[in-house]
Amino acid sequence: MKTTRYNLDTCAMLVEFNASVWTARKLDKGTTDEVISTKSAKAKDAARVNKNLLAGRPELDVINQQVGKVRTFVYDNTLPWSDSGLRLLPTVNFMAFTARMNEYEEEFNTLVDKFVDVYPTLITAQAMALGDMFKRDEYPTAKAIADKFRFRVGYMPVPTAGDFRVDVGNAAQQELRQQLERLQSERVETAMADVRARLGDHLKRMSDRLAVDVINGEVKTRRFHDSLVTGALELCEIVKSLNVVGDENLEDTRRSLANLLSGVDADELRKNMEVRTDVRAQVEQLLDKFSF
């Protein structure tokens, strides 16, 4: 199989995002034993009851939601690279990406600070919420709780076949280089398949939502959110920057979609049947032309 070489080290880098949040979960051994006994289970590991130390409190949920928002941003603006969590970031996006991640980190730290401030009062409230399941010694100290939250972003260059410096002999070095080139080629293909799928999926969603049904002789339009249009335009910009290999078909598709939606808004598609029909027809043409 022919290996395609890509000079990704000059147009992209690798980024890794990790965040840790206190789970507030604790194994309740007493309740676990009670459940196993009540259900007459013979195996001691037949059940495992974990209690939520902050049951009924939203303060921790807000932090988890923030982390979810950051992960979505990272996934939207990068490409898959490895199973370890590394993502491919085009260098052209580095400054904007870093600036947004810095903002997210500040927001994360602010939420954590607020949580730590109210944490002692939350413990007191949980004494009533958990009833007999409450055990004060299961709650870390306020000082220790802050250490359970982390927000990390790391950047590194894309490895290339020329990075091998070890003394393993010329034949071994050649084999290692070939393996890395094959691996890089496979990962690039996977990454590009991901961005193609994003664009293709949105086109299919547009085709579906803009369709018109005729039920008992009555024309029925399908509902859709404004993001059907705004999201498509945002995706066109993302695809432009994520096309690190210069895929011409991908660029033609995203440019055609951007031009198609230029000056069109969601309300017009809802109210103007002629515009709606025309846009859907052109979306269908893009789907057929580029075989999504």
Buried (B, 14 or more C-beta within 10 A) or exposed (E): EEEEEBEBBEBBBBBBBEBEBBEBEBEBEEBBEEBBEEEEEEEEEEBEBEBBBBEEBEBBEEBBEBBEEBEEBBBEBBBBBEEEEBBBBBBBBBEEBBEBBEEBBEBBEEBBEEBBEEBEEBBEEBEEBBEEBBBEEBBBEEEEBBEBBEBEBEEEEBBBBEEBEEEEEEEEBEEBBEEBBBBBBEBBEBBBEBBBEBBBEBBBBBBEBBBEEEEEEEEEBEEBEEEBBEBBBEBBEBBBBBBBBEBEEBEEBBEBBBEBBEEBEBEEBBEEEEBBBBBBEBBBEBBEEBEB
